Amino acid sequence: MRLTLVAAGYAAMSCVFLVSGVDLSEYGAVGLAAKAVGAAVPLTLAALFHPIIRLQKVSRVGLKWVASFLIVGAVSSLWTIDVVATTTAVLAWGYTVACCYILCGLGWIRATNILVISVGALCAVCLAYGAASGAAFVEYQGVQRLQGVLYGPHALAQPAAVGLCLLASGQVKLSYRLRGVLTIIIASALWMTASRQAIAAGVLGIAIALALRANGAMLRLIGATIALAATAVWAFLFPDAGLFSLLARGEGDDISTLTGRTSIWNAAVDLIAMEPYLGYGFGAGGVALQGYYRSGLADWTTYNAHNGFLQCLLDLGFVGLLVFGSLFAFALRRCMHLPRTIAVPVFACTLALTMVERGFYGVGGFAPLFLCIFALFPRAAVVPDNKLRKS
């Protein structure tokens, strides 16, 4: 049986989740080899199906902006403080772009179906693992959070939030029953991660999707339903908690610190001031941030600046931010040419995550995949069925 472009799309998406989120470190050399193979698969498939994909006329301008960003990241290996971290980041963005390129060849409708089904399958695996083993959960701030087979709860929560936005758009071309099952699975996984920022970003994206699909009385009905549902959920989960206690980290930080993020942002700004122009190397800003905390200036540590633009400044300085910002602006403009009930909610959801996590700037993986999709996808995003059959 010949490999089809659709099968290549599913294989590439599986590799994105495998390489970006699955922890194989305990397997040593075998785990490292699995990661390397996983990264190579999308790159190989993109090259294999290039004759078919090029029929879609992928945005050349967008491809140049993505390539420019990758070149800046690769060149930063000349001054990076961690060559391994920089090499890993370049490779991660490489296979992420390759996966996007494959999805471009499928057209918007088929690509959306693959994205939703892939997220649903990931969530189903994580839920099944959670039912079978307590190792699928991690305790954080006194709460057991589902992480499944991924590195942490947020790694599962972010694709789950985006997946729900796609389903809420009404443009996922799957059977009604399958959409319902996927919605239940993905929503359950997202809720069990207890990732407040991902849940909030998902609700924002879903609300925008529903608002774009409705008007007048229907819009007011949807708004009232969402408000009542939110109130009911709040009362059920937090009967004795107010807004401030819900948003507090529970470790001495109140709402004014945005659950501890303001202290991280202050640390990132201090480090950026030391290397303002070229940064610490692509993917190596987190290493510098961890060193800052270990120096005794704080009583805990993190690799993540918890803001995509600050992370970019840490990694590549103002030079890198200029290139990444240009790519971001181009992707924002291009997404308006895609179906708005999908593009706008997903962009808003991922942008919200970018402000409190790495989001669009992540070291490869699901959120950066959407930035590449918005930048590269052709406006006429449908491949004829006969072309797909020939693939």
C-alpha positions as CSV (number, residue, x, y, z in Angstrom):
1,M,0.0,0.0,0.0
2,R,1.4,3.4,-1.0
3,L,1.8,6.1,1.5
4,T,-0.7,8.9,1.0
5,L,-0.3,12.6,1.8
6,V,-3.1,12.3,4.4
7,A,-1.2,9.5,6.1
8,A,1.9,11.6,5.9
9,G,0.0,14.4,7.7
10,Y,-0.9,12.1,10.6
11,A,2.6,10.8,10.8
12,A,4.1,14.3,10.9
13,M,1.6,15.4,13.6
14,S,2.5,12.3,15.7
15,C,6.1,13.2,15.5
16,V,5.5,16.8,16.5
17,F,3.9,15.5,19.7
18,L,6.5,12.8,20.2
19,V,9.6,15.0,19.8
20,S,8.2,18.0,21.6
21,G,6.3,16.6,24.5
22,V,7.1,12.9,25.3
23,D,9.7,12.4,27.9
24,L,12.0,9.6,26.8
25,S,15.0,10.7,28.9
26,E,14.8,7.6,31.2
27,Y,15.5,5.4,28.2
28,G,19.0,7.0,27.6
29,A,20.4,6.4,24.1
30,V,17.3,4.6,22.9
31,G,15.1,7.6,23.9
32,L,17.5,10.0,22.2
33,A,17.5,7.8,19.0
34,A,13.6,7.8,19.1
35,K,13.6,11.6,19.3
36,A,16.1,11.9,16.4
37,V,14.0,9.6,14.2
38,G,10.8,11.4,15.2
39,A,12.4,14.7,14.1
40,A,13.6,13.2,10.8
41,V,10.2,11.8,9.7
42,P,8.4,15.1,8.9
43,L,11.5,16.4,7.1
44,T,11.7,13.3,5.0
45,L,8.0,13.2,4.3
46,A,8.0,16.9,3.3
47,A,10.8,16.2,0.8
48,L,9.0,13.1,-0.5
49,F,5.7,14.8,-1.2
50,H,7.2,18.1,-2.4
51,P,6.0,17.6,-6.0
52,I,2.4,17.4,-4.8
53,I,2.6,20.0,-2.1
54,R,4.0,22.7,-4.4
55,L,0.7,22.6,-6.3
56,Q,-0.8,24.5,-3.4
57,K,1.5,27.4,-4.0
58,V,2.7,27.8,-0.4
59,S,3.3,31.5,0.5
60,R,6.8,32.3,-0.7
61,V,6.9,35.5,1.4
62,G,5.9,33.6,4.5
63,L,8.5,30.9,3.7
64,K,11.2,33.5,3.5
65,W,10.2,35.0,6.9
66,V,10.2,31.6,8.5
67,A,13.6,30.8,6.9
68,S,15.0,34.2,8.0
69,F,14.0,33.4,11.6
70,L,15.6,29.9,11.4
71,I,18.8,31.4,9.9
72,V,19.1,33.9,12.8
73,G,18.5,31.0,15.3
74,A,21.2,28.9,13.5
75,V,23.7,31.7,13.4
76,S,23.2,32.3,17.1
77,S,25.2,29.1,17.6
78,L,28.3,31.3,17.2
79,W,27.7,33.0,20.5
80,T,25.2,30.8,22.3
81,I,25.9,29.8,25.9
82,D,24.6,26.3,25.3
83,V,25.3,24.7,21.9
84,V,23.1,21.7,22.6
85,A,20.1,23.8,23.5
86,T,20.5,25.9,20.3
87,T,20.9,22.9,18.0
88,T,17.8,21.3,19.6
89,A,15.8,24.5,19.1
90,V,16.8,24.8,15.4
91,L,16.0,21.1,14.8
92,A,12.6,21.5,16.6
93,W,11.6,24.5,14.4
94,G,12.8,22.6,11.4
95,Y,10.5,19.6,11.8
96,T,7.7,21.9,12.9
97,V,8.0,23.8,9.6
98,A,8.2,20.5,7.7
99,C,4.9,19.3,9.3
100,C,3.3,22.6,8.4
101,Y,4.5,22.2,4.8
102,I,2.8,18.8,4.6
103,L,-0.5,20.2,6.0
104,C,-0.3,23.0,3.4
105,G,-0.4,20.4,0.7
106,L,-3.6,18.9,2.1
107,G,-5.6,22.0,2.1
108,W,-7.3,23.8,4.9
109,I,-10.2,21.4,5.5
110,R,-8.2,18.2,5.5
111,A,-5.4,19.8,7.6
112,T,-8.0,21.0,10.2
113,N,-9.4,17.4,10.4
114,I,-5.9,16.0,11.0
115,L,-5.1,18.6,13.6
116,V,-8.4,17.9,15.6
117,I,-8.1,14.1,15.3
118,S,-4.5,14.2,16.3
119,V,-5.2,16.3,19.4
120,G,-8.1,14.0,20.3
121,A,-6.0,10.9,20.0
122,L,-3.3,12.5,22.2
123,C,-5.8,13.4,24.8
124,A,-7.4,9.9,24.6
125,V,-4.0,8.3,25.2
126,C,-3.2,10.6,28.1
127,L,-6.6,9.9,29.7
128,A,-6.2,6.1,29.3
129,Y,-2.7,6.4,30.8
130,G,-4.2,8.4,33.7
131,A,-6.8,5.7,34.3
132,A,-4.2,3.0,34.3
133,S,-1.4,4.7,36.3
134,G,-1.0,7.5,38.8
135,A,2.3,8.4,37.0
136,A,0.1,10.3,34.5
137,F,-0.6,12.9,37.2
138,V,1.7,15.4,38.8
139,E,1.0,17.3,42.1
140,Y,1.4,21.0,41.8
141,Q,0.1,23.6,44.2
142,G,-1.8,20.9,46.0
143,V,-3.7,19.7,42.9
144,Q,-3.2,16.5,41.0
145,R,-2.9,17.5,37.4
146,L,-3.0,15.3,34.3
147,Q,0.1,15.3,32.2
148,G,-0.3,12.0,30.5
149,V,2.7,11.0,28.4
150,L,3.9,14.6,28.1
151,Y,6.5,16.6,30.0
152,G,3.9,18.4,32.1
153,P,0.2,19.5,32.3
154,H,0.7,22.7,30.2
155,A,2.2,20.6,27.3
156,L,-1.1,18.7,27.1
157,A,-3.4,21.7,27.9
158,Q,-2.2,24.0,25.2
159,P,-3.0,21.7,22.2
160,A,-6.3,20.7,23.9
161,A,-7.3,24.4,24.2
162,V,-6.6,25.0,20.5
163,G,-8.3,21.7,19.6
164,L,-11.5,22.9,21.2
165,C,-11.3,26.2,19.4
166,L,-11.1,24.3,16.1
167,L,-14.2,22.2,17.0
168,A,-16.1,25.3,18.1
169,S,-15.5,26.9,14.7
170,G,-18.1,24.7,13.0
171,Q,-15.8,24.1,10.0
172,V,-14.3,20.7,11.1
173,K,-15.6,18.3,8.4
174,L,-16.2,15.2,10.5
175,S,-19.4,13.4,11.5
176,Y,-21.5,14.9,14.2
177,R,-21.0,11.9,16.4
178,L,-17.2,12.0,16.0
179,R,-17.1,15.7,16.7
180,G,-19.0,15.1,19.9
181,V,-16.7,12.4,21.1
182,L,-13.6,14.4,20.3
183,T,-15.1,17.4,22.2
184,I,-15.8,15.3,25.3
185,I,-12.3,13.7,25.2
186,I,-10.4,16.9,24.6
187,A,-12.4,19.0,27.1
188,S,-12.0,16.3,29.8
189,A,-8.2,16.2,29.3
190,L,-8.0,20.0,29.4
191,W,-10.0,20.2,32.6
192,M,-8.0,17.5,34.3
193,T,-4.7,19.4,33.6
194,A,-6.0,22.2,35.8
195,S,-4.0,24.6,33.6
196,R,-5.7,27.9,34.3
197,Q,-4.1,29.9,31.6
198,A,-4.9,27.2,28.9
199,I,-8.5,26.9,30.1
200,A,-8.9,30.7,30.0
201,A,-7.3,30.9,26.6
202,G,-9.5,28.1,25.3
203,V,-12.7,29.7,26.6
204,L,-11.6,33.0,24.9
205,G,-11.1,31.2,21.6
206,I,-14.4,29.3,21.9
207,A,-16.3,32.5,22.7
208,I,-14.8,34.2,19.7
209,A,-15.6,31.3,17.4
210,L,-19.2,31.2,18.6
211,A,-19.5,35.0,18.3
212,L,-18.3,34.9,14.7
213,R,-20.8,32.2,13.9
214,A,-23.8,33.9,15.4
215,N,-25.5,37.3,15.5
216,G,-28.3,39.2,17.1
217,A,-30.5,37.1,19.5
218,M,-28.4,34.0,19.0
219,L,-25.3,35.9,20.1
220,R,-27.0,37.1,23.2
221,L,-28.2,33.6,24.0
222,I,-24.7,32.2,23.6
223,G,-23.3,34.9,25.8
224,A,-25.9,34.3,28.5
225,T,-25.3,30.5,28.3
226,I,-21.6,30.9,28.7
227,A,-22.0,33.3,31.6
228,L,-24.4,30.9,33.4
229,A,-22.1,27.9,32.7
230,A,-19.1,29.7,34.0
231,T,-20.9,30.8,37.2
232,A,-22.1,27.2,37.8
233,V,-18.6,25.8,37.3
234,W,-17.2,28.4,39.6
235,A,-19.7,27.7,42.3
236,F,-19.1,23.9,42.0
237,L,-15.3,24.0,42.0
238,F,-14.6,26.9,44.3
239,P,-17.4,27.3,46.7
240,D,-15.3,29.1,49.3
241,A,-12.9,30.9,46.9
242,G,-13.0,34.3,45.3
243,L,-11.2,35.6,42.2
244,F,-8.0,36.6,44.0
245,S,-7.5,33.2,45.7
246,L,-8.3,31.4,42.4
247,L,-5.5,33.3,40.6
248,A,-3.0,33.1,43.4
249,R,-0.2,30.6,43.2
250,G,-0.8,29.5,46.8
251,E,2.8,30.1,47.6
252,G,2.7,33.6,49.0
253,D,2.0,35.3,45.6
254,D,-1.3,37.1,45.1
255,I,-3.0,38.3,42.0
256,S,-0.7,41.3,41.7
257,T,2.1,39.0,40.7
258,L,0.0,37.2,38.0
259,T,0.6,33.9,39.8
260,G,4.3,34.6,40.2
261,R,5.0,35.6,36.6
262,T,5.9,39.2,37.3
263,S,9.0,38.1,39.3
264,I,10.0,35.9,36.4
265,W,9.5,38.8,33.9
266,N,11.7,41.0,36.1
267,A,14.4,38.4,36.1
268,A,14.1,38.1,32.3
269,V,14.4,41.9,31.9
270,D,17.5,42.0,34.0
271,L,19.1,39.3,31.9
272,I,18.0,41.0,28.7
273,A,19.7,44.2,29.8
274,M,23.0,42.3,30.0
275,E,22.8,41.0,26.4
276,P,20.3,43.3,24.7
277,Y,21.3,42.9,21.0
278,L,22.1,39.2,20.3
279,G,20.8,37.4,23.4
280,Y,22.1,34.2,24.9
281,G,21.5,31.9,21.9
282,F,18.4,30.4,20.3
283,G,16.9,28.1,22.9
284,A,19.5,29.0,25.5
285,G,17.7,31.9,27.2
286,G,16.1,29.4,29.6
287,V,19.6,28.2,30.6
288,A,20.6,31.7,31.4
289,L,17.3,32.2,33.4
290,Q,17.9,29.1,35.4
291,G,21.4,30.3,36.2
292,Y,20.1,33.6,37.3
293,Y,17.8,31.9,39.8
294,R,20.5,29.4,41.0
295,S,22.7,32.4,41.8
296,G,20.7,33.0,44.9
297,L,18.6,35.8,43.7
298,A,15.4,33.8,44.1
299,D,14.3,30.7,46.0
300,W,13.0,28.7,43.0
301,T,14.0,28.2,39.4
302,T,12.6,28.0,35.9
303,Y,13.7,27.6,32.2
304,N,10.7,29.5,30.9
305,A,10.3,33.3,30.8
306,H,6.5,32.7,30.6
307,N,6.1,35.2,27.8
308,G,7.0,34.4,24.2
309,F,8.3,37.8,23.3
310,L,10.5,38.0,26.5
311,Q,11.8,34.5,25.7
312,C,12.7,35.7,22.2
313,L,14.6,38.7,23.6
314,L,16.4,36.3,26.0
315,D,17.4,34.0,23.2
316,L,18.1,36.4,20.3
317,G,18.0,39.9,21.6
318,F,16.4,42.8,19.8
319,V,17.8,41.6,16.4
320,G,16.0,38.3,16.8
321,L,12.8,40.0,18.1
322,L,12.7,42.2,15.0
323,V,12.8,39.1,12.7
324,F,10.3,37.1,14.9
325,G,8.0,40.2,15.2
326,S,8.0,40.6,11.5
327,L,7.1,36.9,11.0
328,F,4.4,37.3,13.7
329,A,2.9,40.4,12.0
330,F,3.0,38.7,8.6
331,A,1.2,35.6,10.0
332,L,-1.4,37.8,11.7
333,R,-2.2,39.5,8.4
334,R,-2.2,36.2,6.4
335,C,-4.6,34.5,8.9
336,M,-7.3,36.9,7.9
337,H,-7.4,35.3,4.4
338,L,-8.2,31.9,6.0
339,P,-11.6,30.9,7.3
340,R,-12.1,33.5,10.1
341,T,-14.2,31.3,12.3
342,I,-11.1,29.1,12.6
343,A,-8.2,31.5,12.2
344,V,-9.3,34.3,14.5
345,P,-10.2,32.1,17.5
346,V,-7.1,29.9,17.2
347,F,-4.8,33.0,16.8
348,A,-6.4,34.7,19.8
349,C,-6.2,31.6,21.9
350,T,-2.5,31.0,21.0
351,L,-1.7,34.7,21.4
352,A,-3.1,34.6,24.9
353,L,-0.9,31.6,25.7
354,T,2.0,33.5,24.2
355,M,1.6,36.2,26.8
356,V,1.8,33.9,29.8
357,E,3.8,31.0,28.3
358,R,6.1,30.6,25.3
359,G,3.2,30.0,22.9
360,F,4.0,31.0,19.3
361,Y,7.7,31.2,20.2
362,G,8.0,27.8,21.8
363,V,10.9,25.5,20.9
364,G,9.0,23.8,18.1
365,G,5.9,21.9,18.6
366,F,2.2,22.6,18.5
367,A,1.9,26.4,19.1
368,P,4.7,27.4,16.7
369,L,3.1,25.0,14.2
370,F,0.1,27.3,14.0
371,L,2.3,30.4,13.5
372,C,3.9,28.6,10.6
373,I,0.4,27.5,9.3
374,F,-0.8,31.1,9.3
375,A,2.3,32.3,7.5
376,L,2.6,29.6,4.9
377,F,-0.9,28.4,4.1
378,P,-2.1,29.3,0.6
379,R,-5.3,31.3,0.2
380,A,-6.9,28.7,-2.1
381,A,-6.3,25.9,0.4
382,V,-8.1,22.9,-1.2
383,V,-6.3,20.1,-3.0
384,P,-8.5,18.3,-5.6
385,D,-9.5,14.8,-4.6
386,N,-7.8,13.2,-7.7
387,K,-4.5,14.8,-6.6
388,L,-4.8,13.2,-3.2
389,R,-5.6,9.8,-4.6
390,K,-2.6,10.0,-6.8
391,S,-0.4,10.8,-3.8
